Amino acid sequence: MRKPRFDAGQYSLLQECSKAKDFTRWNAWYTVHLKETMYLRSSDAYGAHLEGGDLAYWFLEGANLRFANLKNADLSYSYLKSADISYANLAGTNLWRAYLSKAVLDGANPDAAVYDGAGKIKCDPVQVTRLKEGVSSWNPWYENEISNKPDDTRVYGAYLEEASFMGLDLSGVNLSYAHLEGADLRHVNFSDADLTHAHLEGADMWKADLSGADLRFAELGGANMAGAKKVNTLF
């Protein structure tokens, strides 16, 4: 999947608010654009003043956040893989379900952060209902949705975070690029399902049937896969 490395417009607004040390304008704008994942991959925010900023869901892989002031900022659900957060101020920072694999935290204070549900989940009740109605109706609709999006926006897949599909038969379902963070997927039949690029961080997949499922490029940080059946599963 091709991912944009940097969004200049987003960064320009971030810089303006950072210099003013006032995130009122950013937070109001971001509330409207919450479902859009913010791409600031590999960006340089060294020493930036981000106190109180709403940064939930940002894609910040490899970003330079050294010495940044992130006090009371909301970084819930953010993707911070390999980001340099050394010596950053994390007092009161919300790191709920933030992905911190290989992040550098030397000299930072993650113990002073909070890990509270922010209530900003990407969950579309209409999509949840449609999926529960069955794979036969879901797949044609979803495949059309995905095909109409360019490659660099396919990360905006179905919004199903923290929804419960426990025990459903979803064999052969297409959920590529779907947001399923924190979803209840216990005992779900995902045999031969397309879960490529799916966001499954923190999902409960206890005893799910993943035989033949395609999980290539899926994000599985913190997912519970205890007892899951994984015969011939692709990773």
Phi and psi restraints in degrees (value plus and minus 20) as a CYANA .aco file:
   2 ARG   PHI    -102.8   -62.8
   2 ARG   PSI     104.8   144.8
   3 LYS   PHI    -138.0   -98.0
   3 LYS   PSI     113.3   153.3
   4 PRO   PHI     -83.8   -43.8
   4 PRO   PSI     121.6   161.6
   5 ARG   PHI    -108.1   -68.1
   5 ARG   PSI     -39.2     0.8
   6 PHE   PHI    -184.5  -144.5
   6 PHE   PSI     115.9   155.9
   7 ASP   PHI    -134.2   -94.2
   7 ASP   PSI      86.6   126.6
   8 ALA   PHI     -83.9   -43.9
   8 ALA   PSI     -57.0   -17.0
   9 GLY   PHI     -84.5   -44.5
   9 GLY   PSI     -64.5   -24.5
  10 GLN   PHI     -82.2   -42.2
  10 GLN   PSI     -62.3   -22.3
  11 TYR   PHI     -88.9   -48.9
  11 TYR   PSI     -55.2   -15.2
  12 SER   PHI     -82.1   -42.1
  12 SER   PSI     -64.9   -24.9
  13 LEU   PHI     -85.3   -45.3
  13 LEU   PSI     -59.4   -19.4
  14 LEU   PHI     -79.5   -39.5
  14 LEU   PSI     -66.2   -26.2
  15 GLN   PHI     -82.4   -42.4
  15 GLN   PSI     -63.3   -23.3
  16 GLU   PHI     -79.8   -39.8
  16 GLU   PSI     -65.6   -25.6
  17 CYS   PHI     -89.7   -49.7
  17 CYS   PSI     -55.0   -15.0
  18 SER   PHI     -84.3   -44.3
  18 SER   PSI     -65.0   -25.0
  19 LYS   PHI     -85.2   -45.2
  19 LYS   PSI     -56.0   -16.0
  20 ALA   PHI     -99.8   -59.8
  20 ALA   PSI     -30.9     9.1
  21 LYS   PHI      33.3    73.3
  21 LYS   PSI      20.0    60.0
  22 ASP   PHI    -167.1  -127.1
  22 ASP   PSI      93.3   133.3
  23 PHE   PHI    -121.1   -81.1
  23 PHE   PSI      -2.0    38.0
  24 THR   PHI     -78.3   -38.3
  24 THR   PSI     -66.1   -26.1
  25 ARG   PHI     -88.5   -48.5
  25 ARG   PSI     -63.4   -23.4
  26 TRP   PHI     -80.9   -40.9
  26 TRP   PSI     -68.6   -28.6
  27 ASN   PHI     -82.9   -42.9
  27 ASN   PSI     -56.9   -16.9
  28 ALA   PHI     -86.7   -46.7
  28 ALA   PSI     -61.8   -21.8
  29 TRP   PHI     -86.3   -46.3
  29 TRP   PSI     -62.3   -22.3
  30 TYR   PHI     -89.9   -49.9
  30 TYR   PSI     -49.1    -9.1
  31 THR   PHI     -78.5   -38.5
  31 THR   PSI     -57.9   -17.9
  32 VAL   PHI     -92.8   -52.8
  32 VAL   PSI     -53.8   -13.8
  33 HIS   PHI    -125.0   -85.0
  33 HIS   PSI       6.5    46.5
  34 LEU   PHI     -78.5   -38.5
  34 LEU   PSI     -56.9   -16.9
  35 LYS   PHI     -95.2   -55.2
  35 LYS   PSI     -27.7    12.3
  36 GLU   PHI    -111.0   -71.0
  36 GLU   PSI     100.2   140.2
  37 THR   PHI     -88.0   -48.0
  37 THR   PSI     109.8   149.8
  38 MET   PHI    -104.0   -64.0
  38 MET   PSI     103.1   143.1
  39 TYR   PHI    -121.4   -81.4
  39 TYR   PSI      87.7   127.7
  40 LEU   PHI    -152.5  -112.5
  40 LEU   PSI      21.9    61.9
  41 ARG   PHI     -80.0   -40.0
  41 ARG   PSI     112.4   152.4
  42 SER   PHI      41.7    81.7
  42 SER   PSI      -0.8    39.2
  43 SER   PHI     -96.5   -56.5
  43 SER   PSI     142.5   182.5
  44 ASP   PHI    -132.2   -92.2
  44 ASP   PSI      84.8   124.8
  45 ALA   PHI    -138.8   -98.8
  45 ALA   PSI      18.4    58.4
  46 TYR   PHI     -75.8   -35.8
  46 TYR   PSI     104.0   144.0
  47 GLY   PHI      48.1    88.1
  47 GLY   PSI      -8.9    31.1
  48 ALA   PHI     -86.4   -46.4
  48 ALA   PSI     125.7   165.7
  49 HIS   PHI    -110.5   -70.5
  49 HIS   PSI      85.6   125.6
  50 LEU   PHI    -142.0  -102.0
  50 LEU   PSI       0.8    40.8
  51 GLU   PHI     -78.5   -38.5
  51 GLU   PSI     106.2   146.2
  52 GLY   PHI      56.8    96.8
  52 GLY   PSI     -14.0    26.0
  53 GLY   PHI     -94.9   -54.9
  53 GLY   PSI     123.8   163.8
  54 ASP   PHI    -109.1   -69.1
  54 ASP   PSI      81.6   121.6
  55 LEU   PHI    -137.6   -97.6
  55 LEU   PSI      -1.0    39.0
  56 ALA   PHI     -79.3   -39.3
  56 ALA   PSI     120.0   160.0
  57 TYR   PHI      52.8    92.8
  57 TYR   PSI     -10.9    29.1
  58 TRP   PHI     -84.5   -44.5
  58 TRP   PSI     125.8   165.8
  59 PHE   PHI    -120.3   -80.3
  59 PHE   PSI      78.9   118.9
  60 LEU   PHI    -140.9  -100.9
  60 LEU   PSI      13.0    53.0
  61 GLU   PHI     -78.1   -38.1
  61 GLU   PSI     106.6   146.6
  62 GLY   PHI      52.9    92.9
  62 GLY   PSI     -10.7    29.3
  63 ALA   PHI     -90.8   -50.8
  63 ALA   PSI     131.6   171.6
  64 ASN   PHI    -116.0   -76.0
  64 ASN   PSI      84.1   124.1
  65 LEU   PHI    -137.1   -97.1
  65 LEU   PSI       5.5    45.5
  66 ARG   PHI     -80.9   -40.9
  66 ARG   PSI     114.5   154.5
  67 PHE   PHI      41.8    81.8
  67 PHE   PSI      -8.0    32.0
  68 ALA   PHI     -89.4   -49.4
  68 ALA   PSI     124.7   164.7
  69 ASN   PHI    -112.0   -72.0
  69 ASN   PSI      81.4   121.4
  70 LEU   PHI    -128.4   -88.4
  70 LEU   PSI       1.1    41.1
  71 LYS   PHI     -78.1   -38.1
  71 LYS   PSI     107.5   147.5
  72 ASN   PHI      41.4    81.4
  72 ASN   PSI      -6.0    34.0
  73 ALA   PHI     -97.2   -57.2
  73 ALA   PSI     137.1   177.1
  74 ASP   PHI    -123.5   -83.5
  74 ASP   PSI      85.5   125.5
  75 LEU   PHI    -132.3   -92.3
  75 LEU   PSI       2.9    42.9
  76 SER   PHI     -80.2   -40.2
  76 SER   PSI     120.2   160.2
  77 TYR   PHI      46.9    86.9
  77 TYR   PSI     -18.5    21.5
  78 SER   PHI     -90.9   -50.9
  78 SER   PSI     130.3   170.3
  79 TYR   PHI    -121.5   -81.5
  79 TYR   PSI      83.4   123.4
  80 LEU   PHI    -136.0   -96.0
  80 LEU   PSI       7.5    47.5
  81 LYS   PHI     -76.4   -36.4
  81 LYS   PSI     108.6   148.6
  82 SER   PHI      42.8    82.8
  82 SER   PSI      -7.0    33.0
  83 ALA   PHI     -92.2   -52.2
  83 ALA   PSI     128.5   168.5
  84 ASP   PHI    -117.7   -77.7
  84 ASP   PSI      83.2   123.2
  85 ILE   PHI    -130.8   -90.8
  85 ILE   PSI      -1.2    38.8
  86 SER   PHI     -81.1   -41.1
  86 SER   PSI     117.2   157.2
  87 TYR   PHI      42.9    82.9
  87 TYR   PSI      -4.0    36.0
  88 ALA   PHI     -98.2   -58.2
  88 ALA   PSI     131.0   171.0
  89 ASN   PHI    -109.0   -69.0
  89 ASN   PSI      89.1   129.1
  90 LEU   PHI    -127.7   -87.7
  90 LEU   PSI      -0.5    39.5
  91 ALA   PHI     -84.6   -44.6
  91 ALA   PSI      97.6   137.6
  92 GLY   PHI      56.9    96.9
  92 GLY   PSI     -17.9    22.1
  93 THR   PHI     -87.7   -47.7
  93 THR   PSI     112.6   152.6
  94 ASN   PHI    -106.5   -66.5
  94 ASN   PSI      91.0   131.0
  95 LEU   PHI    -129.4   -89.4
  95 LEU   PSI       6.1    46.1
  96 TRP   PHI     -77.2   -37.2
  96 TRP   PSI      98.6   138.6
  97 ARG   PHI      36.5    76.5
  97 ARG   PSI       3.4    43.4
  98 ALA   PHI     -90.2   -50.2
  98 ALA   PSI     123.6   163.6
  99 TYR   PHI    -118.5   -78.5
  99 TYR   PSI      90.7   130.7
 100 LEU   PHI    -136.0   -96.0
 100 LEU   PSI       0.6    40.6
 101 SER   PHI     -78.3   -38.3
 101 SER   PSI     107.5   147.5
 102 LYS   PHI      45.0    85.0
 102 LYS   PSI      -9.0    31.0
 103 ALA   PHI     -89.9   -49.9
 103 ALA   PSI     125.1   165.1
 104 VAL   PHI    -115.0   -75.0
 104 VAL   PSI      98.4   138.4
 105 LEU   PHI    -138.9   -98.9
 105 LEU   PSI      -2.1    37.9
 106 ASP   PHI     -76.8   -36.8
 106 ASP   PSI     108.0   148.0
 107 GLY   PHI      57.5    97.5
 107 GLY   PSI     -23.7    16.3
 108 ALA   PHI    -106.1   -66.1
 108 ALA   PSI     156.6   196.6
 109 ASN   PHI    -146.6  -106.6
 109 ASN   PSI      43.0    83.0
 110 PRO   PHI     -80.2   -40.2
 110 PRO   PSI     -43.9    -3.9
 111 ASP   PHI     -87.4   -47.4
 111 ASP   PSI     -38.6     1.4
 112 ALA   PHI    -110.1   -70.1
 112 ALA   PSI     -23.7    16.3
 113 ALA   PHI     -98.0   -58.0
 113 ALA   PSI     148.3   188.3
 114 VAL   PHI    -136.5   -96.5
 114 VAL   PSI     137.0   177.0
 115 TYR   PHI    -152.3  -112.3
 115 TYR   PSI      44.3    84.3
 116 ASP   PHI    -128.8   -88.8
 116 ASP   PSI     122.7   162.7
 117 GLY   PHI     -79.2   -39.2
 117 GLY   PSI     105.7   145.7
 118 ALA   PHI    -107.6   -67.6
 118 ALA   PSI     -29.8    10.2
 119 GLY   PHI      50.3    90.3
 119 GLY   PSI       4.8    44.8
 120 LYS   PHI    -136.9   -96.9
 120 LYS   PSI      15.4    55.4
 121 ILE   PHI     -86.6   -46.6
 121 ILE   PSI     127.5   167.5
 122 LYS   PHI    -108.2   -68.2
 122 LYS   PSI      67.9   107.9
 123 CYS   PHI    -155.5  -115.5
 123 CYS   PSI      99.7   139.7
 124 ASP   PHI    -123.1   -83.1
 124 ASP   PSI      89.2   129.2
 125 PRO   PHI     -80.7   -40.7
 125 PRO   PSI     -48.3    -8.3
 126 VAL   PHI     -87.3   -47.3
 126 VAL   PSI     -61.7   -21.7
 127 GLN   PHI     -87.6   -47.6
 127 GLN   PSI     -58.7   -18.7
 128 VAL   PHI     -79.1   -39.1
 128 VAL   PSI     -66.8   -26.8
 129 THR   PHI     -82.4   -42.4
 129 THR   PSI     -62.2   -22.2
 130 ARG   PHI     -82.3   -42.3
 130 ARG   PSI     -62.9   -22.9
 131 LEU   PHI     -85.9   -45.9
 131 LEU   PSI     -58.9   -18.9
 132 LYS   PHI     -87.7   -47.7
 132 LYS   PSI     -40.4    -0.4
 133 GLU   PHI     -92.5   -52.5
 133 GLU   PSI     -38.3     1.7
 134 GLY   PHI     113.8   153.8
 134 GLY   PSI     132.1   172.1
 135 VAL   PHI     -85.4   -45.4
 135 VAL   PSI     -55.4   -15.4
 136 SER   PHI     -82.1   -42.1
 136 SER   PSI     -53.0   -13.0
 137 SER   PHI    -111.2   -71.2
 137 SER   PSI     -50.4   -10.4
 138 TRP   PHI     -87.1   -47.1
 138 TRP   PSI     -70.0   -30.0
 139 ASN   PHI     -77.8   -37.8
 139 ASN   PSI     -69.1   -29.1
 140 PRO   PHI     -80.5   -40.5
 140 PRO   PSI     -60.4   -20.4
 141 TRP   PHI     -85.0   -45.0
 141 TRP   PSI     -66.9   -26.9
 142 TYR   PHI     -91.1   -51.1
 142 TYR   PSI     -59.3   -19.3
 143 GLU   PHI     -82.2   -42.2
 143 GLU   PSI     -55.1   -15.1
 144 ASN   PHI     -88.0   -48.0
 144 ASN   PSI     -60.7   -20.7
 145 GLU   PHI     -80.8   -40.8
 145 GLU   PSI     -66.3   -26.3
 146 ILE   PHI     -87.9   -47.9
 146 ILE   PSI     -60.6   -20.6
 147 SER   PHI     -85.9   -45.9
 147 SER   PSI     -43.5    -3.5
 148 ASN   PHI    -107.2   -67.2
 148 ASN   PSI     -15.6    24.4
 149 LYS   PHI    -133.1   -93.1
 149 LYS   PSI     116.0   156.0
 150 PRO   PHI     -84.5   -44.5
 150 PRO   PSI     140.0   180.0
 151 ASP   PHI     -74.9   -34.9
 151 ASP   PSI     -55.4   -15.4
 152 ASP   PHI    -100.3   -60.3
 152 ASP   PSI     -20.0    20.0
 153 THR   PHI    -139.7   -99.7
 153 THR   PSI     -13.3    26.7
 154 ARG   PHI     -89.4   -49.4
 154 ARG   PSI     -30.8     9.2
 155 VAL   PHI     -85.1   -45.1
 155 VAL   PSI     -35.2     4.8
 156 TYR   PHI    -106.7   -66.7
 156 TYR   PSI      29.6    69.6
 157 GLY   PHI     -90.0   -50.0
 157 GLY   PSI    -187.2  -147.2
 158 ALA   PHI     -75.7   -35.7
 158 ALA   PSI     123.5   163.5
 159 TYR   PHI    -120.2   -80.2
 159 TYR   PSI      77.1   117.1
 160 LEU   PHI    -150.6  -110.6
 160 LEU   PSI       3.6    43.6
 161 GLU   PHI     -80.8   -40.8
 161 GLU   PSI     116.0   156.0
 162 GLU   PHI      40.8    80.8
 162 GLU   PSI      -7.8    32.2
 163 ALA   PHI     -96.3   -56.3
 163 ALA   PSI     138.6   178.6
 164 SER   PHI    -127.8   -87.8
 164 SER   PSI     102.4   142.4
 165 PHE   PHI    -144.3  -104.3
 165 PHE   PSI       4.8    44.8
 166 MET   PHI     -72.1   -32.1
 166 MET   PSI     106.7   146.7
 167 GLY   PHI      58.8    98.8
 167 GLY   PSI     -17.3    22.7
 168 LEU   PHI     -95.7   -55.7
 168 LEU   PSI     130.7   170.7
 169 ASP   PHI    -110.3   -70.3
 169 ASP   PSI      82.1   122.1
 170 LEU   PHI    -136.1   -96.1
 170 LEU   PSI      12.8    52.8
 171 SER   PHI     -81.1   -41.1
 171 SER   PSI     112.7   152.7
 172 GLY   PHI      56.0    96.0
 172 GLY   PSI     -11.0    29.0
 173 VAL   PHI     -91.2   -51.2
 173 VAL   PSI     128.0   168.0
 174 ASN   PHI    -120.3   -80.3
 174 ASN   PSI      88.5   128.5
 175 LEU   PHI    -146.9  -106.9
 175 LEU   PSI      11.4    51.4
 176 SER   PHI     -81.4   -41.4
 176 SER   PSI     118.4   158.4
 177 TYR   PHI      48.5    88.5
 177 TYR   PSI     -17.9    22.1
 178 ALA   PHI     -90.4   -50.4
 178 ALA   PSI     128.5   168.5
 179 HIS   PHI    -111.9   -71.9
 179 HIS   PSI      88.7   128.7
 180 LEU   PHI    -145.3  -105.3
 180 LEU   PSI       4.0    44.0
 181 GLU   PHI     -77.0   -37.0
 181 GLU   PSI     110.1   150.1
 182 GLY   PHI      50.2    90.2
 182 GLY   PSI     -11.0    29.0
 183 ALA   PHI     -91.6   -51.6
 183 ALA   PSI     131.7   171.7
 184 ASP   PHI    -110.8   -70.8
 184 ASP   PSI      81.5   121.5
 185 LEU   PHI    -137.2   -97.2
 185 LEU   PSI       5.0    45.0
 186 ARG   PHI     -83.8   -43.8
 186 ARG   PSI     114.3   154.3
 187 HIS   PHI      43.1    83.1
 187 HIS   PSI      -7.5    32.5
 188 VAL   PHI     -92.4   -52.4
 188 VAL   PSI     118.4   158.4
 189 ASN   PHI    -107.8   -67.8
 189 ASN   PSI      80.2   120.2
 190 PHE   PHI    -124.1   -84.1
 190 PHE   PSI       1.3    41.3
 191 SER   PHI     -78.7   -38.7
 191 SER   PSI     112.7   152.7
 192 ASP   PHI      40.8    80.8
 192 ASP   PSI       0.8    40.8
 193 ALA   PHI     -98.7   -58.7
 193 ALA   PSI     134.0   174.0
 194 ASP   PHI    -118.3   -78.3
 194 ASP   PSI      82.4   122.4
 195 LEU   PHI    -134.9   -94.9
 195 LEU   PSI       4.5    44.5
 196 THR   PHI     -82.3   -42.3
 196 THR   PSI     116.6   156.6
 197 HIS   PHI      42.8    82.8
 197 HIS   PSI     -10.5    29.5
 198 ALA   PHI     -89.3   -49.3
 198 ALA   PSI     128.0   168.0
 199 HIS   PHI    -115.8   -75.8
 199 HIS   PSI      82.6   122.6
 200 LEU   PHI    -137.4   -97.4
 200 LEU   PSI       0.6    40.6
 201 GLU   PHI     -80.4   -40.4
 201 GLU   PSI     107.3   147.3
 202 GLY   PHI      54.1    94.1
 202 GLY   PSI     -15.5    24.5
 203 ALA   PHI     -91.8   -51.8
 203 ALA   PSI     127.4   167.4
 204 ASP   PHI    -117.9   -77.9
 204 ASP   PSI      84.0   124.0
 205 MET   PHI    -131.4   -91.4
 205 MET   PSI      11.7    51.7
 206 TRP   PHI     -78.1   -38.1
 206 TRP   PSI     103.1   143.1
 207 LYS   PHI      37.5    77.5
 207 LYS   PSI       6.2    46.2
 208 ALA   PHI     -92.4   -52.4
 208 ALA   PSI     129.5   169.5
 209 ASP   PHI    -113.6   -73.6
 209 ASP   PSI      86.8   126.8
 210 LEU   PHI    -128.3   -88.3
 210 LEU   PSI      -3.2    36.8
 211 SER   PHI     -83.3   -43.3
 211 SER   PSI     104.4   144.4
 212 GLY   PHI      57.6    97.6
 212 GLY   PSI     -19.8    20.2
 213 ALA   PHI     -92.5   -52.5
 213 ALA   PSI     127.2   167.2
 214 ASP   PHI    -121.0   -81.0
 214 ASP   PSI      86.9   126.9
 215 LEU   PHI    -130.9   -90.9
 215 LEU   PSI       1.0    41.0
 216 ARG   PHI     -82.8   -42.8
 216 ARG   PSI     113.3   153.3
 217 PHE   PHI      47.7    87.7
 217 PHE   PSI     -11.7    28.3
 218 ALA   PHI     -92.7   -52.7
 218 ALA   PSI     128.7   168.7
 219 GLU   PHI    -115.5   -75.5
 219 GLU   PSI      98.0   138.0
 220 LEU   PHI    -141.4  -101.4
 220 LEU   PSI      -5.4    34.6
 221 GLY   PHI     -77.2   -37.2
 221 GLY   PSI     102.7   142.7
 222 GLY   PHI      57.7    97.7
 222 GLY   PSI     -18.0    22.0
 223 ALA   PHI     -91.9   -51.9
 223 ALA   PSI     122.9   162.9
 224 ASN   PHI    -113.6   -73.6
 224 ASN   PSI      88.2   128.2
 225 MET   PHI    -134.0   -94.0
 225 MET   PSI       1.9    41.9
 226 ALA   PHI     -81.3   -41.3
 226 ALA   PSI     110.3   150.3
 227 GLY   PHI      54.5    94.5
 227 GLY   PSI     -16.1    23.9
 228 ALA   PHI     -90.6   -50.6
 228 ALA   PSI     122.9   162.9
 229 LYS   PHI    -108.2   -68.2
 229 LYS   PSI     100.8   140.8
 230 LYS   PHI    -147.1  -107.1
 230 LYS   PSI      16.8    56.8
 231 VAL   PHI     -86.1   -46.1
 231 VAL   PSI     102.4   142.4
 232 ASN   PHI      37.5    77.5
 232 ASN   PSI       5.1    45.1
 233 THR   PHI     -92.0   -52.0
 233 THR   PSI     120.3   160.3
 234 LEU   PHI    -113.7   -73.7
 234 LEU   PSI     109.1   149.1
